[in-house]
Amino acid sequence: MSIEDYAEKAIRIALDAGSQYCDVRAESVKTEGFVIENGEVENFVSSYDSGLGIRVLVNGSWGFYSISEPKSFDGIKQNIVDTVKATKYYSEYKKYKVRLAEVRSFVDDVRFNVLVDPNVDELMKLGLESDKTIRDKKRIIKSSVSIHHDKFHKYFVNSEGSKITQNFDDMIANMSATAHCSGLTESVSTTEGGRGGLEMLTGKNDILAVSQSLSEKADALLDAKTVKEEKSTVVMNPDFVALLSHEILGHPSEADRVLGKEMAWAGGAWWAGKLGTKIGSSELNVIDDPTIPSSLGWYKYDDEGVPATKKLLIKDGILCNHMHSRETASMFDATPNSSMRSTGYSFMPLVRMACTCISPGNWDPAEMIRDVKNGFLICNMKIPSIDMMRYNWSISCQYAQKIENGELGDLLRDVIVMGNAPEFFGSIDARGKDFQVRPITNCGKGDPMQIMRMGNGGPHIRGKSIVKSVVT
C-alpha cells in the first residue's frame, strides 16, 4: 500500500471517528548536498524522508497527528481515532470555534518544470569551481559554498473531495567570501537558486559570475569608508528590497499575525484594523504571488488545496488585503487566497507569504540615482532587526555607495538602515521599472518553529531613512 493510499484511508477513519473535516498531506523529500570551505569538502548529505500529516476539525477545534515512514495502517488507524477523541475533549473547553470558508475541490497532478536534471558530480564540480573563484583575491581568508538539491513529492487529499499531487525540485546555493587585512574583517554572502533544476545555478543565474563578484566586493570593502549617522535619501537595490519586503510588508500581511495569534512568539502587525486606510505613499504597491515561475514560493495549490492566486496587498499606498487561510478568511469575511503552507508533513500549516514583492514602477534605476543630490545607494540584504509589531525596523546591508549630485561615489562598509514603517512608506517617491525576485530559505515562524522557503523582491525604490555605519 502506498503512502497516498494511507492518506485516503485516513480520511475515512477520521470521519467515521467523528471529525467534521479532515485533510491529509502525504509527502516525501529526497535531499543531496554538500558544503565546501577553502577548497575542501567539509560535509556531504544524502537523505530521504516521507510521512503523513493528518489534520482534523472536531466541533470547531483543530487536532493534528503525523507519522514518519509508516509501515502499516493498523497503528495509524488507532492514532487517528485517538486524535479525534482528544480534539473533541479539548473542544468542550474552547470558546472560539473554527469555521472554514468554502472553497472548490480539485483533482490535479502538477509537475513543475526541470530543464536540466542535476547529478552530484556536476554539482560538486560547480561548487569547487565557485569556491576557487571566491579565493581569487589575495586578501580572502575564507570561502564557503554549499549546494543542495531537494526533490519534493506532495499529495493532498481532503474530506471535501480534493486530490492534488505536486512534484517539484529546489536548487539552492549559499556562498560567502571573507576578507581580512590590518585587523579589519569584511564578509559578503548570497543565496542563489530557485524552484527548478541545474538551470537555477547556471546560464542567466550563473553562480560562477556571482562568486567572482563576491570575491571582488569582500576585498574592496577592506578599503571602504564608514558613514556617520544621518537621515537621507536612499535608493535601495532589489536584493535589499527583498528583505525589506519580507520583514515589514510580508509578515504583517499574514492574517494570523494581524489577529494577534502569533503575538506570544512572533509578534503582530501595527496595521491591524487598518484595511482600507492609507499607510504609505501612492508609490507603494505590494503583491504576494505564488504563480511567479522559478521562485521558491512557486506553487499551484497551497497546503489546504486552495489554488494559487496573485494577491494585491497594498494599492497606491492603501492597505487592501491580507494573506488568508480558510479559517482566517472566514473571520474576515474574505476569500481564501492560497496562503497556507507548512515546512513538511510533520507540522500544521500556517499562514505564510509565498513571494511578497513591491511592484515595479516607471523609473529607470540610473535616473533615480541621477535625481538624488545627496544620499546613498543601499545594496544587498544582510541582517534584520524588527520590533514585535513590524513598526520600527533596522536592516544592515552588505555595502553601500555615497550619492552626490547624482553620481555614485565612495564605497561604504558596515552600513545599517533604520526607520519606522509608516514614515518610510510615506517617503517612497520612486520605483524602478526593473524587477527581481530573490530566494529566501530561512524564514522562521510558529511554535514549534517552522523554517520556510519563499521568494521576495521588487525593483529599485527610493525613499528616506536613517543611515549609519556600525563599526565594532
N, C-alpha and C positions, 0 to 999 in steps of 0.2 A: 504494500500500500504506500502510495506517495505522500509527501507532506501536504500536497494540495488535497488529496483525499481526506487526510486527517482534518484539514481546515473545514471542509464541507460537512463532515460528520459532527465536528464540534458545534456548528451552528444548530443542528437538530437537537443535540444533547442539551445545549443551553436553553433553547426554547421549551423543551419538554420539562426542564427543571424549574421553569417559572420566569425566565428572563423575557422582558418585553421587546428587547432589541439585542442583537449580537453581531459583532464583526470580528473577523479573524484575519491576521496578516501572517502568511507563510513566506518566510524569507530565507535567502541564503546569500553569502558573500564569500568570494574567493579573493585573497589578497596576496600579492607578491611585491616585494620591495627591498630597499637597501639604503644604507647611509654610508657615504664616503666622506672622510675628513683628511685633508692634507695628502691626498693621493692614495690613502689606504681605505679598504672596505672595512668599516667598523662593525657592521652587523647586517644580516640578511633575514628577511621574514617571509615565510610561506605558510599561509593558514587558510582554514575553511571553517565556516560557522553556519549553522542553519537552525531554524526553530519556528515556533508558533507564538504569536501574541494574541490573546483572546480577551476581548472587551465585552462586558455585559452591562446592560442597563436594566436595573430591577427597581421598580417602584420609585423611579426618579433619582436613583443613585448609581454611580459607576462602580463596577468591580473589574478586576483585571487579574489575569493569570498567564504566565509564559512558561515555556519549556524549551530546552535546547536539545536538538537532535533526538527527537522521540523515536523509540524503537518499536513500540506497540501502542494501541489505542486504549488498552484497558486502564492503565494508570491515568491517562489524560481524562478519560470519561469521569472518573470519580472526583478528580480535582476540579473539573468544570462544575459539577454538581455542588461541591463544597464552596466554590467561589460564589455561585448564585445564592446559596444559603447564607453565607457571611454577608453578602451585599444586601440581602433582604433584611437581615437583622440590623445592619448599620442604617438602612433607610428609615427605620422606625424612629430614629433619634435625629434625623436630619431635617431641618426646616425647609431649606431650599431644595426644590425638586427640579431636576434636569429635564428640559424639553428640547427636542431636536427639530430644527427647521426642516421642512420637507425638501427632498431632492429626488431627481430621477435616478433610476437604476441603470447600470451599464454592464454590458458584456463586451470585453475588448481584450485584444492581445497586442501589446505595444513593444516594438523592438527599436531602440534608438540606434542611429547610425554609428558605426565604427568604420572609418575609411581605411585605417591601417591597423591591423591586429598586432599588437606588440609581442615580442618574446623577451625573456630575461637577458639573453646575450646582447640584443640590440639596446636594451635599456641600460645595461651595465657599461657598454661601450660609450653611450651618450653621456652617462653620468661621470665616467672617468675623464672624458674629454672636457666636459664642463668644469670639473674640478681643476684640471690642469690650466684651463683658460683663466680661471679666477686667480690662480697663483702666478699670473704673468708678471705682475708688478713686484719689484723687489721688497717693498715695504709691507706686503701682505704676509701676515704671520699665521693666518688660519683660513682655510677654505672648507666649506661644507656643502654637500649636495645630497639630498635624499629624494628618491623617486619611488612612487608607489602606484601600482595598478590594481584597482578593485573591480571585480566583475559581480554585479548585483542581479539577483532574481527576486522579484516581489510578486506575490499573488494575494489579492484582496478579495474577500467574499463576505457578504453580509446577509442578514435575515430578510432584507428587502429585495433580494434578487441580483445584486451586483456580483459579477465575477470578472476581475480585472487582473491581467498579467502585465508587468512592466519589466523589461530587461535592459540594462544599461551598464556602461563602463565609465569609471572615473580614472583619469590620468593626472597625477599631481607631482610637481617637482618643487621642493623648497631649497633655496640656495642662499648662501651668505658669504660675505668677504669681510675679513677683519684686518685692518692695517694698524701699524704701530710705529711710532718714531718719537724719540726725545720725551718719553713719559706720557704721550698722548695716544689714545687708542680710539679708533673710529670703526664702526661696523655698518654695513649696508646689506639688506636682505630683501628677498622677494619670494612670492609664491606664484607659480605659473601652472597652467593646465586648464582642465575643464572636463565636461562630460563628452567622452569620445575615446578614440584610440591614440596611437602614437602621434597622429597629426596634431594633437593638442600641445606637443612639445617641439614640433619641427615646423618647417615652412614659415608661414607668417608668425608663428608662435615660437620661433627658433630660440631655444634656451642657450645655445652657444653664443649668440649675439647678446643675450641678456647677461650671461656670465662675464663677457668682456666689459660690458657696461658697469657691472657690479665692481669689478676689479679696479677700473679707472676711477669710479666715484669714491670708493673707500680710500684709495690712495690720495686723491685730490683733497678730500676732507681734512687730511692731516695739515694742509696748508690753508684751510679755510678760516674765515674770521667768525667772531661771535657778534651778537647784536644786543644792545641794551633794550630794556622793555619800552615799548611804545604801542599806542593804538594807531593802526594804519590801514590803508587799503591793501587787501590781499587778493592775489589771483591764485586759486588752488587748482592743481592738475587733477586729472581723472582718478589717479591712484589714491591720492589723498581724499578726494571727494567720495570715493568708495567707502572708506572707513567712517567719514563724517555722516554719510547717508545711513550706514549701518547703525551707528550709535545714537544719533539724535533725530532720525526720521523713521528708520525701520522698527526698532524696538518699541518706541512709544506708540506705534501704529498697531501693535498686536493687541487685540481686543481683551485678552485676559489681563494684560498689564493695565489697560485703560480701566478695567473693572476693579482693579486692586487685588486680583487673585494671586499676583506674583510679589506682592509688597513685602512679604516676610523674608524673601531671599534674593529677589532680583529687582525689586522696585516697581514703580508705577509710571504714570505719564502725566506731565504737567498740563497737557491739553485735554485731560478728561472732562467731558461735558461741554466741550467747545466745538462740536461738529457744526458746520455752517458758519463759523466765525473766521475772521481774517487773522492768521497767525504769522504772516510773512509778507514780503513784497509781491507784487504781481509777477515777478520773475521766478518765483518759487513754484515749480510744478514737479510733483513726485509721483512715481508709479511703483508698483510691485508686480513683476511679470514673470511667471514661471514658464512662459512659452518662448523665451529667448533661447535659441539653439546654442548648444555647447556650454552654456552657463552651468555651474554646479547647482543651481536652483531650477534646472530644466526638468519638467515632468509633465505628463499628460493628465494624471489624476493625483490628488493628494491622498493621504492615508485614511481618509473617510470615503474615498471613491468619488469625490466631487471633481468634475472636470476643471482643468487648469484654465484660469482666466486672468487677463491683464486687469489690474486694479488701479484706478486713479485715486490716489490718497489725498493729494493736495492739488488744487487747480487755481492758478493765478493767485496764490497766497491764501486761499480759503481751504480749511480742513473739511474734506467732504466724505471720507470713508475710513474704515479700519479694516484690518485683516481679521477674518472670521472663521470660526469652526461652525458646525451645525448648531452647537449649543449656544455660543455667543451670538450668532445670527438671530436665534430665536429671542434672546434677551433684548437685542437692539431693534427687533422687527426689521431685520435686514436680510439680504440674500447670502447664503454661504458662498465664500469666494475662494475655495481651494487653498486654505492656509494651514491645514492641519498636517503635521509631519512628526515622525519620531526618528531617533537615531537608528533604531533597529527593532526587531520583533520583541525584545525583552523590555521595552518601555511603552508606556501610554503615549499616544500622540499629544503634541502641544501646538498652540498657535505659533507658527514660525514664518518669518519672512522667507521668500523664495529668491527674489532678485530685486531688491529695493534700490531705486536709482533716481537721481534728479534728471529730468528730461532735458534733451538738448535744446538750445535756443538758436539765435541767428547771428551771433558774433563769430568772427574769425579769432581764434585764440591770440594770434600775434597782434591783432588790432586791440584786443582787450588790454594787452600789456602796453602797447604804444599810447594808450589813452590814460595811463597812470603817470602822474607827476612824481609821486613819492609813495613807494610801497614795497611789497615783497611777492615773489613767486614762491609758492609753497608746494613742495614736491614729495610725493610718496608717503604712504601711511607708515606709522611706527607703533606708538603705544597710546591707547586712550585712557582717560580718567574722567568718568561721568558720574554725576550725582544720582541719587535714587529715583528722582523724577524726570531724568533726562533733560534737565533745565540748564544747569551750569556744566560746562564741558571744557576739557583741555586735551589736545591731541598733539603728540610730538610728530614731527616729520623727519624723514631721512636726511633731507637737505633743503636749503632754500637759497634764493638769489635776491639780492637787492635790486629794486627797480628805481631808476632815477631818470626823470624826463623821458619816460617811455622806452628806456634802454635797460637791458639786463646788465647788472654789474657784478659785484663781489659774490663769490660762493660763501655760504654761511652754514655753520655747523651747530649741532646740539640745540635746534630750534623747537620751541613749543608754541602752539597757537591756542588761545583761550577766548572764551566768550560765554554769553548765555544765549539760549536757543532763540527766544523771540527777537532779541535785539539783533542777533546775527542774521536771522531770516529776513528781518525787515531791511537790512542793509544790502542785500543782494541786488545788484543792478545790471548784471550781465551774465548770460550763459553762452558758452561756445556752441558752435554747430557740430563740433566733434562729439563723439560718444564712445565710451569704453566700459566694458564690464570686467571686473577683477574677481578672481577666485578667493573666497573666504572659507577656510577649512576648520576653524576652531572656535565657533560661536557657542558659548555655554548658556544653558537655561534649564530651569526646573530643579526639582528635588525628588528623586536622585538626579544629579546633573546629567544632562544630555548634551553631547558635543555634535553640532550640526554643520553641514556644508551648505553653502549658498553662494550666490553672486551678489555683488554690489557695484555701483559705479555711477557714471554720469559724464558730463562734459567738463571743460574748464569753467569755473564760476568765479565771480568777483564780488567781494563784499568788504566789510570792515571787522577787524578783530584785534586783540592784543597779541603781540609777537615779542618773544624774548628768547635768549639763549640760556639754558640751564647747564652750567658747567660744574662738574664735580671735581 
